[in-house]
Amino acid sequence: MDFLNELANNIGQTVTIFTTSGGESGRGFTGVLTIVNASFVRLVTQIGPAPGCALGNCCERPHHGTNVEGTQQGGQDRFSCRANQFGSIVDIPVDRIAAFVHNAVGSSGY
């Protein structure tokens, strides 16, 4: 339980968690720690963009020469606000955590 408490003390901080799995996932996940419970921890690994089509953004006017993904489209008028609409999270089972890395500065207890 002390390990979970130490994890929970770092909610809101950027951390790296290494897992017991092999391959790419064994190299670790870095993100902002948002949830810690007895079953899993959640990291936000990529923040999504702000809501689209707010006043004054590019949804109000076409961006010449690019499609919605931002690639060239032979001079057609397209809106380029949708290049990356989603962020990403990773849920890691607590029993698969091999190591947990966080900054010493600002950490409680050390």
N, C-alpha and C positions, 0 to 999 in steps of 0.2 A: 504494500500500500504506500510506502514511502516513495517509491519510484513514481507512482501515479501523482502523488502530491507534488513532487518536484516538477513533473511535466506540467501539471495544472498551474504552478507558480509562474510558468512562462507563457501563459495564454496572452496573445496579442504581440508576442515577440517572434522574430524570424529565427527559426531553428532548422537544423538538419537532422533527420532521423534515418539511420541505416537499418535495413531489415535483414532477416536471416535467409531471405531468398537469394538466388543467384542472378546472374545476368544484369541487365540494366537496373532493375529494381533494387538489387543488392548494393548498388553504388550510392544509394541514399536519395532522399527527397528533401528539398529545401523549400520552405514556405512559412507563412504566418500561422502559428498554432491557434486554432479557434475553438476546438472542442477536445476535451479529455474526459473519458469515462472508463469504466472497468472493461469494456469490450474493444474500443477503438479510439484512435486519435485522428483529428482532421486537420489537414494543412491546406491553406489557400495557396496554391502554387503559381497562379497567374490571375491578376485582377482583370475583370472585364471592363469594357468602356462604360462611360456614363450613358444614361438613357438617350436614345436617339431622337432627333427632330425637336430638340429644344429650340427656343427662339434664338436666332442668330447663328445657327450652325449650317453646315453644308447641305442639309436635307432641303433647305429652302431654295437652293439654286444648283443647277447642274455644274458638274466639274468636267470640262471638256477633255476628251481623249482617254478617259479611263472608265472601266466598268465597275461594278460594285465591289469587286475584289481588288481594285486598284491597278489592273493591268490594261495595257493599251487596247483600244477598240476602234482604230481607224478614224478618229475624229468625231465619233458619235458623242452626243451629250448624255452622260450618265451621272448618277449620284454615287459618290465614293464614301459614304458614311458607314458602310457595312463590312469593312475589311476583316475585323475580328470582333464578333458580337458576343463571344462567350469567354469567361474566365475558366479556370480549372481548379479542382480540389482533388485531394487524395485522402482516402480513409485507410488507415493502417491498423490492422488488428494488434492489440497490445501484446499478445503472445508471440508476435513476429518481430518485435523490436529488438535489434541487437545492440544498438548504441544510439545515444541522444546527445547532440552537440548544441550548445548555446553559449552566448557571451557571458563572461564572468561579471562584467560591469552591469549593474542594475539587477543582478540575480539575487534572489532572497536566500539567505543562509550562507553565502560564501563571500 
